[in-house]
Amino acid sequence: MTQITLPTLPTDPEIHAMAGVLTRRYGERACEVAHHFKLEHATMGDDTRAALWSHVCDRLAQSVPSPTLS
C-alpha cells in the first residue's frame, strides 16, 4: 500500500483531544480502540497514522489512574 503523508502532523493538543474523544465515547476501553486503529493502519502500511495512534495510546495510558491496593 502507498504510504500516506499527512500535510501536517497533529500537535500534542490535537492528540490530547483525540484521546479525550475516545475516552468520552468508549470509557475504559478507549485505549483498546486506539490500539485497534494503530494496528489497522500498520496493517495497511500507513506507518505515519499508525505512529499517531500509538501516541494517542500513550496519552490514554498516562491518563489512566494506577490501581490502588485499598
DOLUM-979396 format. One record per atom (N, C-alpha, C): x, y, z; atom name; residue number from 1; residue in one letter. Coordinates in steps of 0.001 Angstrom, whole numbers, plus 524288, in hexadecimal, padded with zeros to 5 digits. Layout:
BEGIN
R      X      Y      Z  atom  seq  type
R      X      Y      Z    CA  NUM     a
...
END
This chain:
BEGIN
R      X      Y      Z  atom  seq  type
R  8034C  7FB61  80000     N    1     m
R  80000  80000  80000    CA    1     m
R  80370  804D3  80000     C    1     m
R  80176  808F0  7FDE8     N    2     t
R  80447  80DE5  7FDB3    CA    2     t
R  80457  81079  80308     C    2     t
R  808D5  8126B  8047F     N    3     q
R  80956  81544  8096A    CA    3     q
R  80656  81A64  808F8     C    3     q
R  80317  81B82  80CC2     N    4     i
R  80007  8204D  80CBF    CA    4     i
R  8030B  82472  80FC1     C    4     i
R  803C9  828EC  80D61     N    5     t
R  8068A  82D38  80FE0    CA    5     t
R  80292  83152  81194     C    5     t
R  802B3  832A0  81680     N    6     l
R  7FF34  836A9  8187F    CA    6     l
R  80183  83BFF  81746     C    6     l
R  7FE31  83FD6  8161C     N    7     p
R  8002E  84516  814F7    CA    7     p
R  80325  84762  8199B     C    7     p
R  80118  846A2  81E3E     N    8     t
R  803C8  8482F  8230E    CA    8     t
R  802A8  84404  82725     C    8     t
R  80662  84321  82A6F     N    9     l
R  80594  83F53  82E98    CA    9     l
R  80245  841BD  832E2     C    9     l
R  7FEC6  83EA6  83534     N   10     p
R  7FBB4  840C0  83986    CA   10     p
R  7FF33  8427D  83E00     C   10     p
R  7FDA4  846B1  8406C     N   11     t
R  8008A  848D1  844D9    CA   11     t
R  7FF12  845DA  849CB     C   11     t
R  80205  846BE  84DEE     N   12     d
R  800D4  8442D  852E4    CA   12     d
R  7FB43  84570  854BE     C   12     d
R  7F975  84A55  85460     N   13     p
R  7F406  84B62  855ED    CA   13     p
R  7F004  84868  8528D     C   13     p
R  7F138  847A2  84D8C     N   14     e
R  7EDA1  844B4  84A33    CA   14     e
R  7ED91  83EE8  84BAD     C   14     e
R  7F216  83CCC  84D02     N   15     i
R  7F251  8375F  84EC8    CA   15     i
R  7EF54  836D4  853EA     C   15     i
R  7EFF3  83AAA  85754     N   16     h
R  7ED0F  83AB9  85C45    CA   16     h
R  7E729  83ADE  85B36     C   16     h
R  7E590  83DED  8576A     N   17     a
R  7E000  83E40  85606    CA   17     a
R  7DE05  83910  853E1     C   17     a
R  7E12F  83674  850A1     N   18     m
R  7DFA7  83153  84E8A    CA   18     m
R  7DEDE  82D72  85307     C   18     m
R  7E26B  82D91  856CB     N   19     a
R  7E1FA  82A22  85B54    CA   19     a
R  7DD0B  82B68  85E6C     C   19     a
R  7DBD0  8306E  85ED9     N   20     g
R  7D71D  83209  861AA    CA   20     g
R  7D223  83021  85F0E     C   20     g
R  7D1F6  8306B  859E7     N   21     v
R  7CD56  82E86  8570C    CA   21     v
R  7CCA3  828AE  857F5     C   21     v
R  7D0E1  825BE  85788     N   22     l
R  7D07A  82018  85864    CA   22     l
R  7CEC9  81EE0  85DF8     C   22     l
R  7D0CD  821D0  861B3     N   23     t
R  7CF5C  820ED  8672A    CA   23     t
R  7C992  821F4  86808     C   23     t
R  7C79B  8262E  865C7     N   24     r
R  7C20A  82762  86669    CA   24     r
R  7BE9F  8233B  863DA     C   24     r
R  7C041  8214B  85F58     N   25     r
R  7BD0A  81D82  85C82    CA   25     r
R  7BD87  817F3  85E92     C   25     r
R  7C246  81676  86029     N   26     y
R  7C33C  810F7  86169    CA   26     y
R  7C4F1  80FFA  86705     C   26     y
R  7C56F  81416  86A12     N   27     g
R  7C6CD  81376  86F97    CA   27     g
R  7CBDE  8107A  87059     C   27     g
R  7CBA8  80C8D  873B4     N   28     e
R  7D04C  80987  87510    CA   28     e
R  7D29B  8068F  8706E     C   28     e
R  7CF98  805DB  86C59     N   29     r
R  7D174  802E5  867D1    CA   29     r
R  7D3F5  80666  863A9     C   29     r
R  7D491  80B63  864C8     N   30     a
R  7D6AE  80F19  860FF    CA   30     a
R  7DC16  80D80  85F0A     C   30     a
R  7DF62  80BA6  86285     N   31     c
R  7E4A6  80A1B  860ED    CA   31     c
R  7E46D  8056D  85D34     C   31     c
R  7E0D1  801D1  85E26     N   32     e
R  7E027  7FD5B  85A9D    CA   32     e
R  7DE88  7FF31  8552A     C   32     e
R  7DB17  80307  854F5     N   33     v
R  7D948  80515  84FF0    CA   33     v
R  7DDCB  807B8  84D11     C   33     v
R  7E0CB  80AEF  84FCC     N   34     a
R  7E54D  80D89  84D5F    CA   34     a
R  7E940  8097D  84B7C     C   34     a
R  7EA0F  80569  84E8C     N   35     h
R  7EDB3  80142  84CFA    CA   35     h
R  7EBBA  7FE81  84815     C   35     h
R  7E6A7  7FDB5  847BD     N   36     h
R  7E455  7FB4E  84313    CA   36     h
R  7E565  7FEB2  83E3E     C   36     h
R  7E487  803D2  83EB3     N   37     f
R  7E599  80757  83A50    CA   37     f
R  7EB5A  80728  838D0     C   37     f
R  7EEBA  806F1  83CBA     N   38     k
R  7F45A  8069A  83BBC    CA   38     k
R  7F599  801B5  83887     C   38     k
R  7F376  7FD3D  83A1D     N   39     l
R  7F47B  7F858  83758    CA   39     l
R  7F233  7F867  831D5     C   39     l
R  7ED95  7FAB1  83142     N   40     e
R  7EB26  7FB05  82C0D    CA   40     e
R  7EE93  7FE22  8284D     C   40     e
R  7F074  8029D  82A17     N   41     h
R  7F3BF  805D6  826B2    CA   41     h
R  7F8F8  80328  82591     C   41     h
R  7FB1F  8007D  82979     N   42     a
R  8000A  7FDAA  828A5    CA   42     a
R  7FF40  7F949  824AA     C   42     a
R  7FADA  7F69B  824FB     N   43     t
R  7F9A9  7F264  8214C    CA   43     t
R  7F931  7F475  81BC0     C   43     t
R  7F70E  7F920  81B35     N   44     m
R  7F671  7FB7F  8160D    CA   44     m
R  7FB8B  7FDE1  8140F     C   44     m
R  7FF89  7FDFB  81759     N   45     g
R  80482  8003A  815C4    CA   45     g
R  804E4  8060E  8169B     C   45     g
R  8012D  80843  81969     N   46     d
R  8012C  80DE2  81A79    CA   46     d
R  803ED  80ECA  81FB4     C   46     d
R  8091F  80ED9  81F6E     N   47     d
R  80C41  80F48  8242B    CA   47     d
R  80B9A  81480  826EA     C   47     d
R  80A8F  8189E  823FA     N   48     t
R  809E5  81DCB  82652    CA   48     t
R  80528  81DE2  829E6     C   48     t
R  800B7  81C17  827EE     N   49     r
R  7FBFF  81C1C  82B32    CA   49     r
R  7FC5E  81814  82F93     C   49     r
R  7FEF2  813B7  82E91     N   50     a
R  7FFB1  80FD9  832BC    CA   50     a
R  802C9  81244  8373C     C   50     a
R  806C7  81546  835EF     N   51     a
R  809E9  817DB  839F9    CA   51     a
R  806B2  81BE2  83CF7     C   51     a
R  80347  81EA2  83A39     N   52     l
R  7FFF4  8227F  83CD9    CA   52     l
R  7FC37  81FDB  840AB     C   52     l
R  7F9F1  81B81  83F04     N   53     w
R  7F679  818AC  84291    CA   53     w
R  7F987  81671  84729     C   53     w
R  7FE77  81535  84656     N   54     s
R  801CA  81379  84AA3    CA   54     s
R  8026E  817D4  84EA5     C   54     s
R  802FF  81CAF  84CC3     N   55     h
R  80355  82129  8504D    CA   55     h
R  7FE3C  821D4  8535C     C   55     h
R  7F9D1  820E4  850C5     N   56     v
R  7F4C3  8213B  8537C    CA   56     v
R  7F480  81D04  857B4     C   56     v
R  7F643  81846  85671     N   57     c
R  7F66E  8140A  85A53    CA   57     c
R  7F9B6  815A1  85F0F     C   57     c
R  7FE40  817EB  85DF6     N   58     d
R  801B1  819A4  86238    CA   58     d
R  7FF00  81DB1  8659E     C   58     d
R  7FC5C  82160  8631A     N   59     r
R  7F999  82581  865FA    CA   59     r
R  7F55D  8231C  86971     C   59     r
R  7F27F  81F5E  86748     N   60     l
R  7EE5D  81CD2  86A57    CA   60     l
R  7F0A9  819C1  86EE5     C   60     l
R  7F4FF  8172B  86E06     N   61     a
R  7F77E  81423  87230    CA   61     a
R  7F943  817B5  876A1     C   61     a
R  7FAFA  81C76  87549     N   62     q
R  7FCA7  82035  87942    CA   62     q
R  7F817  82230  87C79     C   62     q
R  7F380  8225A  87A22     N   63     s
R  7EF01  824A9  87CCD    CA   63     s
R  7EC02  820B1  88013     C   63     s
R  7ED48  81BB0  87F84     N   64     v
R  7EA92  817AE  8828D    CA   64     v
R  7ECEF  8178C  88803     C   64     v
R  7E99C  8181A  88BFB     N   65     p
R  7EBB8  81802  8914B    CA   65     p
R  7EDE6  8129D  892A5     C   65     p
R  7F204  8129E  895A1     N   66     s
R  7F45C  80DAB  8974E    CA   66     s
R  7F0BB  80B03  89B36     C   66     s
R  7F071  805CC  89ADB     N   67     p
R  7ED1C  80303  89E93    CA   67     p
R  7EF4B  8038E  8A419     C   67     p
R  7EBC8  803A7  8A7DD     N   68     t
R  7ED6E  80400  8AD54    CA   68     t
R  7EC87  7FEBB  8AFF4     C   68     t
R  7EF28  7FDEA  8B440     N   69     l
R  7EE9E  7F902  8B719    CA   69     l
R  7EA48  7F934  8BB16     C   69     l
R  7E807  7FDBC  8BC03     N   70     s
R  7E3FB  7FE26  8C00D    CA   70     s
R  7DE9B  7FD5D  8BDE6     C   70     s
END
